């Protein structure tokens, strides 16, 4: 389907307490977990937001928002041009996090990012591109913490496809203003990837970690990701021509100050839910067998599951810890709450929303 006229114009009126809206911004993946939170944050900050969606997108989280959207065909760059025309910033969050084949990751996360960059270059002037990537694009740290990124080494199909998207955007850095944000493991209200973790602890007081050797991980609450993405757009540095690594200007790791391993995160969830839990470290061979079985089931059912062989590729490596100092040094971002306070917020939302 080519670009369609804007729809969703019958949403609620502007909040009279909101600041005046001056800049138009576009968000791809606006109906997703992180994207819907970013849309809310942008509206609160006074921006006019245009959501870019696919024909099959579930727009439930946009239904009550004053947000028009455009339906695009990612295979047709012309439809993307019409969707981003007149925007000051374009936040690219549309992505595939679980897929049955490597080619599916590459098409959604690499090829479509290249298509978007080309579409932005067709605008006059080109909008600023803020690409929401992932720590998976960098690969695990070689020591206790990855302070810089001289040689990205993604270990999963997902990570390699996100790295491909970064390179596709960086290729246009001589003509396009680009900033790349790499979030850690994202959790928060409406998040489904970590929902099984919360459910298992709430219902059975059990928490399974797919390794006998827990390693520290970088986490981030979705509200912090949204705020950091906007800071990256308005205050962040841009990629320079020839940028290849996270050590270059224009890359930001969106990760919380605290890094905890998977069993510890589960215990914090149990504390927040009032359900002290037993954390069980599963031997890696068992994890690999379970992941292979999950892939087989998902292929038969034509769906995707949180556990997969590709996710085990990431879980078997580590540590996944990254340096967030550029958030305060360059973006002037201060985390308003601790990691545990964010876990409490998330647990409360799941409970009150009946998701557990």
N, C-alpha and C positions, 0 to 999 in steps of 0.2 A: 504494500500500500504506500502510495506517495504521501507527501505531507498534506494534512487536512486542515481546514480552518480551525481556529481555536474553539474549544468547547469547554463546558464547565463554567460559563459566565454567570450562572445563576447562583453562585455561592454566596455566603453571607457577606454583609457589608464590612468595610474596614472598621477596626476597633478605633474609637474616637481618641483613645489614649496613645495610640501608636504614633511614632514619629512620621513626619511627611515622607512620602516615597519619592525618590528622585531617580534612582538607578534601576534599570531593568536587568535582571539576571536570569539565566536559564540553568536548570538542573536536570541532567539525565539520570535515569534511575530514581526519579523522584517518588515513585510509589514503593520503593524498597525500604528496608529497615533503616539504614543510615540516611538514605535520601529523604524520607518523609520527615525525619528529625531535622535535617538541614533546612528543608522548606519551612518548617515551623520557626526555626531560629532566624532565618532570613526575614520572614514576615515580622517577627518581633523587633528586629533591628531596622525596620522601615523600608525594606527593599520590595520592589514589585517583582514577583517571581513568575516565571513561565516554566511549567513542567513539561519535559520531553518524555513521552511514553511510547511503548510498543502497542500494537493492536490488542495484544492479549494481556496487557498490564491490569492488575487488580488495583483500582483507584480508591479503595475504601478509605485509606488514610488521608486522601485529598478531598473527600466528599464535603467535609465541613469547613474547608479552607477557601479563602478568597484567591484561588489560584486557577488561571486558565491553563489548559494543556494542549500540546500539539502531538498528534500521532505521527510517528515517522517510520520509515522503512530503512533500517541501517544498511541495507544493500544498495540504497539509492542515495548517493551523496547530495543530490539536488534537494531532496526533502529535508535533509539536515540543514542546508543553507537557509531555507525558509524558516526553519525552527529557531535558529540562533541569530537571525538578522536583528540589529538594533540593540543587542545585549552588551553590557559592559563586561560582565564576567560570565563564564560558562563553567559550571562545576560538573565534571564527568564522573558520575558514580555508577552508571550502568555497567554491570559486569555479571559474569557467571562464576559462582563460588563452588559449585558442584556440578559435574557433567560426566556422562558415561565414557566419552572419548577425548583424547588429547586435542583432536581437531576442533571439537566444540569449544574448548577453552580458548584456543588460538583465534578462532573466528570472533568470539564475543569480546575477548579481552585485549587482543592485539590488533586484528584487522579493523574492527569497528572504531578503535581509538584512532587509527590512522585515517579512517574516513572522516571522523569528526575534526581532526586537525586540518584536513584539506578543506572541509566546509567552512571552518573559521577563517581560513586564508582567503576565501572567496567573499568575505564581508569587508565593508569599508566603513570604519577601520575594523580590523580583526579584534574580537573580544579577547580578554585575558582567559587562558585556559588553566583551570585548577584541576589537576588529575588526582583523583583519590585512588592510590595504588594499594600496596600492602607490604608489611615486613617480609612476606613470603617472596617478594621480588628481590630482596637483598640476600635472603638465605640466612641460616643460623650464624650466630657470632662464633668466631674462632676461639675467643677466650671468654671471660665472664661477661663482657659487654661489648657490643659493636659500637665503637666511638666514631668511626668513620667508615667509609664503604669503598675501599680501593678496588675491590674485585667482587662484584655481586656474584653469588653462587646459589641461585634458587635450586631446591631439591625436588620440587613437585611440578606436575604439569600446570597446576594453577599458578604457582610462583613464576615459572618460566613464561607463562602467557601474560602475566601482569608485568613482568620485566620487559616483554616484547612491546606492550603498550607504552611503557615509559620511553623506550628507545624510539618508537614511532613518533611520540610527541617531541622528544629531544631533537629529532631529525629536522624539525621545523623551527628550532629555537632562534635561527638567524632572522626569521620573518614573523615569528609568533611569540608573544609573551606567555611563558609556561612556568608553572610552579607545581611541584609534585609532593603530595603528602602520603606518607606510608603509615597507616594506622596499625596498631597491634591487634590483639584479639579483642574484638568489639563485643560488648554486652550492654544490656539495658532494656527498657520497656519495648515491647513489640518484637524483640529479638527471638528468633526460632532456633538458631544453631546451638545455643547453649541451654535451650529449654529442657531437653532431656536430662541434663545435669541437675537442674533445679528440681525437676519432677522426681528423679530417682532419690534424691536426698529427702525431699518432702514426703514421699510416699513410703519409701523403704529404708530410709536412713543409711543408704549405701552410696558410695562414690567410687567409680572405677577409673583408675589411671592406667593408660595403655603402655606402661613401661615399668620396669623395676628400678630404673635410675631416673628419678624425677629431676628435671632441670628447670631453672628459673625461666619464667615467661613474661612477656610484656603485654599488659592488658590496657584497655581504655574504655571508658564509658561513652555511650553514643552521644550524649549531650556535649561532652568534651570534644569529640571528633567534629561535631557540627560547628562549634565555636572556633576550633583551630582551622577548619577549612576556610571560614570567612576571614579570619586573621591572615591566613596565607594569601588570600586574594587581595586584601587591602594593604597589608604591610610586608608581605613576604618578598624575598628576593626571587629573581627569575633565572631560569636556566640560561647559561651562556652557550653560544654555538660550540658544538663539539662536546657538550656535557655527556659523560658516560657513567659516572658513578655517583653514589650518594654523598661523596666527599665534596662534590662540586656545589656551587651556590644554587639555591632553588629547590633543594630536597629537605624535607622535614619529617622526622619520626614522631608520629602522634601516639605517644605511649605515656602511661602514668608514671609517676615518680617511683612507685613501689613495684617491684618485680617479685612475684611469688610463683612457686611451682604449682602444677595442676592439683596434687593432693591438698596443698594448703589452701588454694582457692576454694576447693570443695568444702573444707572445714569452715572457711569463712561464710560460705553460703549456708551451711548447716547452722551456724551461730545466728545468722540473720533470720533464718526461718524458725528458730527455736527448735531445731531438730539436729542435735549433735549426731554426727554421722561417722560411719566406719569407712575409712579410705583404703581401698584395696588396690595395690599395685599389681597389675596383670603382666606376666612375662610377655616379652615382645613376640615370641612365636605364636602365642595364643591370640595376641592382638592382630597379627598378620592374618591368621586363619579366620578370625571373626570379620576382619575387613574384606577378605576375599569372598566370604559367604555373603556379606552385605552387598558387595558389588554384584554377585550373582542374582540375589533377590531383587535388587534394584533394576537390573537389566530385564529380568522376567516381568516385573511389574511396570516397566517403563517409567521409572521414577528415579529420584536420587535420595540418598540417606546421609545423615551427618557423618557416619563412619564409612570410610572407603579406603582402598589401598593408597590412593593419592594422599589422603589425610595422614595415613600411617607413615608415609615417607617423611612428612614434617614432624610427626610425633616421635619418630625414632632418632631424630637429630636434636641438636641444641648445644648450648643454651640459646633461647630466643629473647635476648635482652638487648635493648637499644638505648642510646643516649638521647634524652629529651631536652637537653640544655638549650638547643636552638629555639625552642618554643618560648622560653623566657628571654633569651638573649636577643633574638631577632623579631619575634612576634609579640613580645611583651605579654605573653599569656601566663597566667597563674592559675593553677588548678584550684577551683573553689572548694572542693571536697576531697576527702581521702578515698582511697580505693575501697575500704570497708564501708564507708558511708554510701558510696555508689552501689555497692552490692546490696546494702540494706534497701535502698530505693528500688532497685530492680526486683528484689524479693517481694517487697510490698506491692509493687505493681502487678506482678504475676498473681499474687494472692487475691488482690482486690478485683482483678479482671477475670478470675476464675480459670486461669490457664494451668493451674497445678492440679 
